[in-house]
Amino acid sequence: TPCLEFRSDAGSLLIADCGSGLRMLGKALMKEFAGRPIHANILISHFHWDHIQGLPFFVPIYNEANQFHVYSYRPREASLEETLGGQMSNPYFPVNMSAMRAKRRYTEVASEPFDLDDFRIRPAHINHPQGCLCFRIENNGKSIVYATDNEPGDAKSDRTLREICRDADVLIYDSQYERSQLDRDKKGWGHSTWEDGVRICQESGVKQLILFHHDPDSNDAAVDQLEEQAQVQFPNTRAAFETMEIRL
């Protein structure tokens, strides 16, 4: 499930989404920082379980020496903090968010750009049930767009996404379904295809496409096949895999 780590040239730590990989990231950070305080900003695209389920298992957030600042849009039902804490409420988890001793702040954002240390963040709303943000993340002249959980076909969202992707170095894009699935039984589920990712890159001048948010029913061979199909139309395409690292 989705969890990405970004490091700026100055060493700032930025996390995007809190899927199950957050548990392993927490262990790696504890080893790297070796008792020194950990400060990080966290971007959350939306609140479906696969994007937040790692948060209760993120060991650094239980240490009072650490600091984390969470950014996302405000859900309709509750505040950002209350929404994230809901998955730890009785009877879903043995402890609630009060067990998280780290200093925590929560900021609700819209579509205005903002700075996080030496990162420049530009959020935008894309088409997904209950809402979703994509993020253009810039640092020192380089840019990555993280746009997962998007279903093409909404004119406003399609225009926004192409605009935010303009001349980006990398697009990390939702490529969960094949076209036949999206046209048939998966329409309205809020996901996309590699074909749409390729189209966005070609129309917006993106340099590299990363196929992301793989279908849980797709094994490695199926993902490899999608990657090969995409590379025919856009050669600088790679399928994301766990522990994948990209340097810009």
Residue pairs with C-beta under 8 A, 6 or more apart in sequence:
1 19
1 20
1 21
1 50
1 51
1 53
1 54
2 16
2 17
2 19
2 21
2 45
2 50
2 51
2 148
2 212
2 213
3 15
3 16
3 17
3 18
3 19
3 20
3 21
3 22
3 25
3 54
4 15
4 16
4 17
4 146
4 172
5 13
5 14
5 15
5 16
5 25
6 13
6 14
6 15
6 16
6 119
6 137
6 139
6 144
7 13
7 14
8 14
8 117
8 118
8 119
8 139
8 140
9 118
9 139
9 140
10 117
10 118
12 41
12 116
12 117
12 118
12 119
13 29
13 38
13 39
13 40
13 41
14 40
14 41
14 42
14 43
14 116
14 117
14 119
14 137
15 22
15 25
15 40
15 41
15 42
15 43
16 42
16 43
16 44
16 45
16 135
16 137
16 146
17 43
17 44
17 45
17 51
17 52
17 148
18 42
18 44
18 51
18 52
18 53
18 54
18 55
18 58
19 50
19 51
19 52
19 53
19 54
20 53
20 54
20 57
21 54
21 242
22 54
22 55
22 57
22 58
23 54
23 57
23 58
23 59
25 58
26 57
26 58
26 59
26 60
26 61
27 59
29 38
29 40
29 60
30 38
30 59
30 60
37 65
37 66
37 67
38 60
38 63
38 65
38 66
38 67
39 66
39 67
39 68
40 67
40 68
40 69
41 68
41 69
41 70
41 71
41 116
41 117
41 119
42 68
42 69
42 70
42 71
43 71
43 72
43 121
43 123
43 133
43 135
43 146
44 51
44 52
44 70
44 71
44 72
44 84
44 133
45 51
45 72
45 132
45 133
45 134
45 135
45 146
45 148
45 149
46 72
46 73
46 128
46 130
46 131
46 132
46 133
46 149
47 72
47 75
47 83
47 84
47 130
48 130
48 149
49 87
51 149
52 84
52 87
53 87
55 61
55 84
55 87
56 87
56 88
56 93
60 66
60 68
60 102
61 68
61 100
61 102
61 104
62 99
62 100
62 101
62 102
63 101
63 102
64 101
64 102
64 103
65 102
66 102
66 103
67 102
67 103
67 104
67 105
68 102
68 103
68 104
68 105
69 104
69 105
69 106
69 107
69 116
70 80
70 81
70 84
70 104
70 105
70 106
70 107
71 106
71 107
71 108
71 109
71 114
71 116
71 121
71 123
72 80
72 108
72 109
72 133
73 80
73 108
73 109
73 110
73 123
73 125
73 131
73 133
74 80
74 108
75 83
75 130
75 131
77 83
78 86
79 106
79 108
80 106
80 107
80 108
81 97
81 104
81 106
84 97
84 106
85 96
85 97
87 93
88 95
88 96
88 97
89 96
90 96
109 123
109 133
110 123
111 123
111 124
111 125
112 123
113 120
113 121
113 122
113 123
114 120
114 121
115 121
118 139
118 140
119 137
119 138
119 139
120 137
120 138
120 139
121 135
121 136
121 137
121 138
122 135
122 136
122 138
122 164
123 133
123 134
123 135
124 133
124 134
124 135
124 136
124 160
124 161
124 163
124 164
125 131
125 132
125 133
125 134
125 157
125 160
126 132
126 133
126 134
126 147
126 149
126 150
126 157
126 160
126 161
127 150
127 151
127 152
127 153
127 154
127 157
127 158
127 190
128 149
128 150
128 151
128 190
129 188
129 189
129 190
132 148
132 149
132 150
132 190
134 145
134 146
134 147
134 148
134 150
134 161
134 164
135 145
135 146
135 147
136 143
136 144
136 145
136 164
136 165
136 168
137 143
137 144
137 145
137 146
142 169
142 248
143 167
143 168
143 169
143 170
144 168
144 169
144 170
144 171
144 172
144 246
144 248
145 164
145 165
145 168
145 170
145 171
145 172
145 173
145 206
146 172
147 161
147 164
147 165
147 171
147 172
147 173
147 174
148 172
148 173
148 174
148 212
148 213
149 174
149 190
149 191
149 213
150 157
150 161
150 173
150 174
150 190
150 191
150 192
151 182
151 187
151 188
151 189
151 190
151 191
151 192
152 158
152 192
152 196
161 200
162 200
162 203
162 204
163 204
165 171
165 200
165 201
165 204
165 206
166 204
166 205
167 204
167 205
167 206
168 204
168 205
168 206
168 207
169 206
169 207
169 208
169 248
170 206
170 207
170 208
170 209
170 210
170 246
170 248
171 197
171 200
171 201
171 204
171 206
171 208
171 209
171 210
172 210
172 212
172 240
173 192
173 196
173 197
173 200
173 209
173 210
173 211
173 212
174 191
174 192
174 197
174 212
174 213
175 192
175 193
175 194
175 197
175 211
175 212
175 213
175 214
175 226
175 230
175 239
176 191
176 192
176 193
176 213
176 214
176 215
177 186
177 189
177 191
177 192
177 193
177 215
178 193
178 226
179 193
179 195
182 191
182 192
182 193
191 213
194 211
194 226
194 227
194 229
194 230
194 237
195 230
195 233
197 209
197 211
197 230
197 234
197 237
198 209
198 230
198 233
198 234
198 237
200 206
201 209
201 234
202 233
202 234
207 236
208 236
208 237
208 238
208 246
209 230
209 234
209 236
209 237
209 238
210 237
210 238
210 239
210 240
210 244
210 246
211 223
211 226
211 227
211 230
211 237
211 238
211 239
211 240
212 240
214 223
214 239
214 240
215 222
218 226
223 239
224 239
226 239
227 237
227 238
227 239
230 237
231 237
238 244
